[in-house]
Amino acid sequence: MDKLHLEAWTEECLFLLYLQNTPEMTKYLGGPETEAQIISRHNRYLNMGDTGTFYRIIFETETIGSVGYWEHLWKGQMIYEIGWAILPDFQGKGLATPAVAKAIEKAKLENKHSYIHAFPSISNPASNAICRKLHFTLVEQCQFEYPIGHFMQTNDWKLQI
Ligand SMILES: CC(C)(COP(=O)(O)OP(=O)(O)OC[C@H]1O[C@@H](n2cnc3c(N)ncnc32)[C@H](O)[C@@H]1OP(=O)(O)O)[C@@H](O)C(=O)NCCC(=O)NCCS
């Protein structure tokens, strides 16, 4: 999809975290965060070094969401974990899947880790559909902590990159 591209996270992207911090957008992610948590998340995305990368998703000229991957020690193996969000006005238009595919391509080019995993809530149909469409393999259901202190029942999806 030519009209869609990813741009590295910058200072300017803080507004996106506020737009994503609604009950609707965080329904499967433990609920809205405090201002301090948002700022800390933004700083984390800005300063990932070589442990991962966060992007804003741009469709035509509009910022429509975010996608990123980061290192996670999972069952004794260092993997990339990937997460995504599309703002409500742009949901349901088939934009999430190609955006996530573009982020996976970038992770793959790094040639750093063999697997990328996603851990969507078992109740999040759109995110589970994205994993299925991008040919992730469903490993199992698991209890997953995201964000810190919040446990949910998720699917463990993995893709060799
Ligand atoms: C998850 C999210 C990014 C999906 O965005 P979206 O723009 O609706 O996604 P898409 O339009 O690309 O749809 C992806 C697939 O999910 C499917 N889907 C969407 N809603 C669905 C539902 N309620 N039931 C079943 N499938 C659904 C779509 O049909 C599509 O598959 P298709 O192309 O085969 O039709 C968006 O809902 C979001 O940002 N949610 C809040 C943040 C979040 O939960 N992130 C996930 C963290 S793992």
The ligand as a Gaussian input file, in Angstrom:
#p B3LYP/6-31G(d) Opt

LIG

0 1
 C       -6.394000      -3.460000      16.707000
 C       -6.545000      -2.281000      15.758000
 C       -5.193000      -1.708000      15.404000
 C       -7.229000      -2.778000      14.473000
 O       -7.350000      -1.689000      13.591000
 P       -8.248000      -1.737000      12.296000
 O       -7.983000      -0.512000      11.523000
 O       -9.660000      -2.006000      12.664000
 O       -7.682000      -3.002000      11.546000
 P       -7.946000      -3.425000      10.055000
 O       -9.071000      -2.616000       9.436000
 O       -6.645000      -3.461000       9.322000
 O       -8.533000      -4.884000      10.259000
 C       -7.703000      -5.946000      10.578000
 C       -8.496000      -7.223000      10.429000
 O       -9.284000      -7.402000      11.594000
 C      -10.577000      -7.773000      11.216000
 N      -11.488000      -7.297000      12.231000
 C      -11.659000      -6.031000      12.661000
 N      -12.584000      -5.989000      13.629000
 C      -13.001000      -7.268000      13.788000
 C      -13.950000      -7.898000      14.629000
 N      -14.651000      -7.190000      15.520000
 N      -14.113000      -9.235000      14.526000
 C      -13.398000      -9.966000      13.658000
 N      -12.473000      -9.433000      12.832000
 C      -12.287000      -8.097000      12.910000
 C      -10.813000      -7.060000       9.936000
 O      -11.863000      -7.664000       9.218000
 C       -9.463000      -7.212000       9.267000
 O       -9.346000      -8.426000       8.618000
 P       -9.706000      -8.495000       7.055000
 O       -8.764000      -7.552000       6.371000
 O       -9.468000      -9.928000       6.760000
 O      -11.118000      -8.063000       6.909000
 C       -7.444000      -1.180000      16.390000
 O       -8.670000      -1.745000      16.749000
 C       -6.809000      -0.522000      17.603000
 O       -5.968000       0.350000      17.472000
 N       -7.221000      -0.911000      18.816000
 C       -6.712000      -0.290000      20.030000
 C       -5.261000      -0.648000      20.344000
 C       -5.048000      -2.140000      20.460000
 O       -5.861000      -2.865000      21.002000
 N       -3.918000      -2.600000      19.924000
 C       -3.613000      -4.002000      19.882000
 C       -2.484000      -4.368000      20.756000
 S       -2.003000      -6.083000      20.410000

